Amino acid sequence: FHGDNEGLVVAEIELDSEGEDFAIPEWIGEEVTPDERYYNMNLATHPYKDW
């Protein structure tokens, strides 16, 4: 991201099934899927820099 959301990195992973095993990279932080602040429409109106 750039601008008011500079520094924020959101990563996604596509799996074939919910139970599929995968290696989590060291740089991965917390799961943010249920946090609506990370939705693009919310980042546009309430940017990361203001949290």
Phi and psi restraints in degrees (range 20) as a CNS / XPLOR table:
assign (resid 1 and name C) (resid 2 and name N)
       (resid 2 and name CA) (resid 2 and name C) 1.0 -127.9 20.0 2
assign (resid 2 and name N) (resid 2 and name CA)
       (resid 2 and name C) (resid 3 and name N) 1.0 179.7 20.0 2
assign (resid 2 and name C) (resid 3 and name N)
       (resid 3 and name CA) (resid 3 and name C) 1.0 63.0 20.0 2
assign (resid 3 and name N) (resid 3 and name CA)
       (resid 3 and name C) (resid 4 and name N) 1.0 -133.0 20.0 2
assign (resid 3 and name C) (resid 4 and name N)
       (resid 4 and name CA) (resid 4 and name C) 1.0 -68.5 20.0 2
assign (resid 4 and name N) (resid 4 and name CA)
       (resid 4 and name C) (resid 5 and name N) 1.0 -11.2 20.0 2
assign (resid 4 and name C) (resid 5 and name N)
       (resid 5 and name CA) (resid 5 and name C) 1.0 -108.2 20.0 2
assign (resid 5 and name N) (resid 5 and name CA)
       (resid 5 and name C) (resid 6 and name N) 1.0 14.8 20.0 2
assign (resid 5 and name C) (resid 6 and name N)
       (resid 6 and name CA) (resid 6 and name C) 1.0 -53.6 20.0 2
assign (resid 6 and name N) (resid 6 and name CA)
       (resid 6 and name C) (resid 7 and name N) 1.0 135.3 20.0 2
assign (resid 6 and name C) (resid 7 and name N)
       (resid 7 and name CA) (resid 7 and name C) 1.0 95.6 20.0 2
assign (resid 7 and name N) (resid 7 and name CA)
       (resid 7 and name C) (resid 8 and name N) 1.0 -17.3 20.0 2
assign (resid 7 and name C) (resid 8 and name N)
       (resid 8 and name CA) (resid 8 and name C) 1.0 -83.0 20.0 2
assign (resid 8 and name N) (resid 8 and name CA)
       (resid 8 and name C) (resid 9 and name N) 1.0 130.0 20.0 2
assign (resid 8 and name C) (resid 9 and name N)
       (resid 9 and name CA) (resid 9 and name C) 1.0 -125.9 20.0 2
assign (resid 9 and name N) (resid 9 and name CA)
       (resid 9 and name C) (resid 10 and name N) 1.0 124.7 20.0 2
assign (resid 9 and name C) (resid 10 and name N)
       (resid 10 and name CA) (resid 10 and name C) 1.0 -118.9 20.0 2
assign (resid 10 and name N) (resid 10 and name CA)
       (resid 10 and name C) (resid 11 and name N) 1.0 126.2 20.0 2
assign (resid 10 and name C) (resid 11 and name N)
       (resid 11 and name CA) (resid 11 and name C) 1.0 -116.3 20.0 2
assign (resid 11 and name N) (resid 11 and name CA)
       (resid 11 and name C) (resid 12 and name N) 1.0 144.9 20.0 2
assign (resid 11 and name C) (resid 12 and name N)
       (resid 12 and name CA) (resid 12 and name C) 1.0 -120.5 20.0 2
assign (resid 12 and name N) (resid 12 and name CA)
       (resid 12 and name C) (resid 13 and name N) 1.0 155.5 20.0 2
assign (resid 12 and name C) (resid 13 and name N)
       (resid 13 and name CA) (resid 13 and name C) 1.0 -132.7 20.0 2
assign (resid 13 and name N) (resid 13 and name CA)
       (resid 13 and name C) (resid 14 and name N) 1.0 137.2 20.0 2
assign (resid 13 and name C) (resid 14 and name N)
       (resid 14 and name CA) (resid 14 and name C) 1.0 -105.7 20.0 2
assign (resid 14 and name N) (resid 14 and name CA)
       (resid 14 and name C) (resid 15 and name N) 1.0 121.6 20.0 2
assign (resid 14 and name C) (resid 15 and name N)
       (resid 15 and name CA) (resid 15 and name C) 1.0 -114.9 20.0 2
assign (resid 15 and name N) (resid 15 and name CA)
       (resid 15 and name C) (resid 16 and name N) 1.0 156.3 20.0 2
assign (resid 15 and name C) (resid 16 and name N)
       (resid 16 and name CA) (resid 16 and name C) 1.0 -76.2 20.0 2
assign (resid 16 and name N) (resid 16 and name CA)
       (resid 16 and name C) (resid 17 and name N) 1.0 -27.1 20.0 2
assign (resid 16 and name C) (resid 17 and name N)
       (resid 17 and name CA) (resid 17 and name C) 1.0 -150.3 20.0 2
assign (resid 17 and name N) (resid 17 and name CA)
       (resid 17 and name C) (resid 18 and name N) 1.0 160.2 20.0 2
assign (resid 17 and name C) (resid 18 and name N)
       (resid 18 and name CA) (resid 18 and name C) 1.0 -64.0 20.0 2
assign (resid 18 and name N) (resid 18 and name CA)
       (resid 18 and name C) (resid 19 and name N) 1.0 -30.5 20.0 2
assign (resid 18 and name C) (resid 19 and name N)
       (resid 19 and name CA) (resid 19 and name C) 1.0 -92.6 20.0 2
assign (resid 19 and name N) (resid 19 and name CA)
       (resid 19 and name C) (resid 20 and name N) 1.0 5.1 20.0 2
assign (resid 19 and name C) (resid 20 and name N)
       (resid 20 and name CA) (resid 20 and name C) 1.0 -63.8 20.0 2
assign (resid 20 and name N) (resid 20 and name CA)
       (resid 20 and name C) (resid 21 and name N) 1.0 134.9 20.0 2
assign (resid 20 and name C) (resid 21 and name N)
       (resid 21 and name CA) (resid 21 and name C) 1.0 -77.8 20.0 2
assign (resid 21 and name N) (resid 21 and name CA)
       (resid 21 and name C) (resid 22 and name N) 1.0 145.3 20.0 2
assign (resid 21 and name C) (resid 22 and name N)
       (resid 22 and name CA) (resid 22 and name C) 1.0 -154.8 20.0 2
assign (resid 22 and name N) (resid 22 and name CA)
       (resid 22 and name C) (resid 23 and name N) 1.0 155.3 20.0 2
assign (resid 22 and name C) (resid 23 and name N)
       (resid 23 and name CA) (resid 23 and name C) 1.0 -86.7 20.0 2
assign (resid 23 and name N) (resid 23 and name CA)
       (resid 23 and name C) (resid 24 and name N) 1.0 129.7 20.0 2
assign (resid 23 and name C) (resid 24 and name N)
       (resid 24 and name CA) (resid 24 and name C) 1.0 -91.1 20.0 2
assign (resid 24 and name N) (resid 24 and name CA)
       (resid 24 and name C) (resid 25 and name N) 1.0 119.1 20.0 2
assign (resid 24 and name C) (resid 25 and name N)
       (resid 25 and name CA) (resid 25 and name C) 1.0 -61.7 20.0 2
assign (resid 25 and name N) (resid 25 and name CA)
       (resid 25 and name C) (resid 26 and name N) 1.0 152.6 20.0 2
assign (resid 25 and name C) (resid 26 and name N)
       (resid 26 and name CA) (resid 26 and name C) 1.0 -60.0 20.0 2
assign (resid 26 and name N) (resid 26 and name CA)
       (resid 26 and name C) (resid 27 and name N) 1.0 -30.1 20.0 2
assign (resid 26 and name C) (resid 27 and name N)
       (resid 27 and name CA) (resid 27 and name C) 1.0 -81.8 20.0 2
assign (resid 27 and name N) (resid 27 and name CA)
       (resid 27 and name C) (resid 28 and name N) 1.0 -4.5 20.0 2
assign (resid 27 and name C) (resid 28 and name N)
       (resid 28 and name CA) (resid 28 and name C) 1.0 -72.9 20.0 2
assign (resid 28 and name N) (resid 28 and name CA)
       (resid 28 and name C) (resid 29 and name N) 1.0 135.1 20.0 2
assign (resid 28 and name C) (resid 29 and name N)
       (resid 29 and name CA) (resid 29 and name C) 1.0 -100.7 20.0 2
assign (resid 29 and name N) (resid 29 and name CA)
       (resid 29 and name C) (resid 30 and name N) 1.0 -138.0 20.0 2
assign (resid 29 and name C) (resid 30 and name N)
       (resid 30 and name CA) (resid 30 and name C) 1.0 -81.0 20.0 2
assign (resid 30 and name N) (resid 30 and name CA)
       (resid 30 and name C) (resid 31 and name N) 1.0 158.2 20.0 2
assign (resid 30 and name C) (resid 31 and name N)
       (resid 31 and name CA) (resid 31 and name C) 1.0 -72.6 20.0 2
assign (resid 31 and name N) (resid 31 and name CA)
       (resid 31 and name C) (resid 32 and name N) 1.0 127.0 20.0 2
assign (resid 31 and name C) (resid 32 and name N)
       (resid 32 and name CA) (resid 32 and name C) 1.0 -117.7 20.0 2
assign (resid 32 and name N) (resid 32 and name CA)
       (resid 32 and name C) (resid 33 and name N) 1.0 4.2 20.0 2
assign (resid 32 and name C) (resid 33 and name N)
       (resid 33 and name CA) (resid 33 and name C) 1.0 -50.1 20.0 2
assign (resid 33 and name N) (resid 33 and name CA)
       (resid 33 and name C) (resid 34 and name N) 1.0 -46.5 20.0 2
assign (resid 33 and name C) (resid 34 and name N)
       (resid 34 and name CA) (resid 34 and name C) 1.0 -79.3 20.0 2
assign (resid 34 and name N) (resid 34 and name CA)
       (resid 34 and name C) (resid 35 and name N) 1.0 -3.9 20.0 2
assign (resid 34 and name C) (resid 35 and name N)
       (resid 35 and name CA) (resid 35 and name C) 1.0 -90.3 20.0 2
assign (resid 35 and name N) (resid 35 and name CA)
       (resid 35 and name C) (resid 36 and name N) 1.0 107.7 20.0 2
assign (resid 35 and name C) (resid 36 and name N)
       (resid 36 and name CA) (resid 36 and name C) 1.0 -65.2 20.0 2
assign (resid 36 and name N) (resid 36 and name CA)
       (resid 36 and name C) (resid 37 and name N) 1.0 -16.0 20.0 2
assign (resid 36 and name C) (resid 37 and name N)
       (resid 37 and name CA) (resid 37 and name C) 1.0 -60.4 20.0 2
assign (resid 37 and name N) (resid 37 and name CA)
       (resid 37 and name C) (resid 38 and name N) 1.0 -26.4 20.0 2
assign (resid 37 and name C) (resid 38 and name N)
       (resid 38 and name CA) (resid 38 and name C) 1.0 -86.9 20.0 2
assign (resid 38 and name N) (resid 38 and name CA)
       (resid 38 and name C) (resid 39 and name N) 1.0 -4.3 20.0 2
assign (resid 38 and name C) (resid 39 and name N)
       (resid 39 and name CA) (resid 39 and name C) 1.0 -66.4 20.0 2
assign (resid 39 and name N) (resid 39 and name CA)
       (resid 39 and name C) (resid 40 and name N) 1.0 138.3 20.0 2
assign (resid 39 and name C) (resid 40 and name N)
       (resid 40 and name CA) (resid 40 and name C) 1.0 -53.6 20.0 2
assign (resid 40 and name N) (resid 40 and name CA)
       (resid 40 and name C) (resid 41 and name N) 1.0 -42.3 20.0 2
assign (resid 40 and name C) (resid 41 and name N)
       (resid 41 and name CA) (resid 41 and name C) 1.0 -63.5 20.0 2
assign (resid 41 and name N) (resid 41 and name CA)
       (resid 41 and name C) (resid 42 and name N) 1.0 -32.2 20.0 2
assign (resid 41 and name C) (resid 42 and name N)
       (resid 42 and name CA) (resid 42 and name C) 1.0 -79.1 20.0 2
assign (resid 42 and name N) (resid 42 and name CA)
       (resid 42 and name C) (resid 43 and name N) 1.0 -34.6 20.0 2
assign (resid 42 and name C) (resid 43 and name N)
       (resid 43 and name CA) (resid 43 and name C) 1.0 -64.4 20.0 2
assign (resid 43 and name N) (resid 43 and name CA)
       (resid 43 and name C) (resid 44 and name N) 1.0 -30.6 20.0 2
assign (resid 43 and name C) (resid 44 and name N)
       (resid 44 and name CA) (resid 44 and name C) 1.0 -68.9 20.0 2
assign (resid 44 and name N) (resid 44 and name CA)
       (resid 44 and name C) (resid 45 and name N) 1.0 -33.5 20.0 2
assign (resid 44 and name C) (resid 45 and name N)
       (resid 45 and name CA) (resid 45 and name C) 1.0 -102.6 20.0 2
assign (resid 45 and name N) (resid 45 and name CA)
       (resid 45 and name C) (resid 46 and name N) 1.0 -23.9 20.0 2
assign (resid 45 and name C) (resid 46 and name N)
       (resid 46 and name CA) (resid 46 and name C) 1.0 -133.5 20.0 2
assign (resid 46 and name N) (resid 46 and name CA)
       (resid 46 and name C) (resid 47 and name N) 1.0 77.9 20.0 2
assign (resid 46 and name C) (resid 47 and name N)
       (resid 47 and name CA) (resid 47 and name C) 1.0 -64.4 20.0 2
assign (resid 47 and name N) (resid 47 and name CA)
       (resid 47 and name C) (resid 48 and name N) 1.0 157.8 20.0 2
assign (resid 47 and name C) (resid 48 and name N)
       (resid 48 and name CA) (resid 48 and name C) 1.0 -53.6 20.0 2
assign (resid 48 and name N) (resid 48 and name CA)
       (resid 48 and name C) (resid 49 and name N) 1.0 -38.1 20.0 2
assign (resid 48 and name C) (resid 49 and name N)
       (resid 49 and name CA) (resid 49 and name C) 1.0 -63.1 20.0 2
assign (resid 49 and name N) (resid 49 and name CA)
       (resid 49 and name C) (resid 50 and name N) 1.0 -19.9 20.0 2
assign (resid 49 and name C) (resid 50 and name N)
       (resid 50 and name CA) (resid 50 and name C) 1.0 -94.6 20.0 2
assign (resid 50 and name N) (resid 50 and name CA)
       (resid 50 and name C) (resid 51 and name N) 1.0 1.1 20.0 2
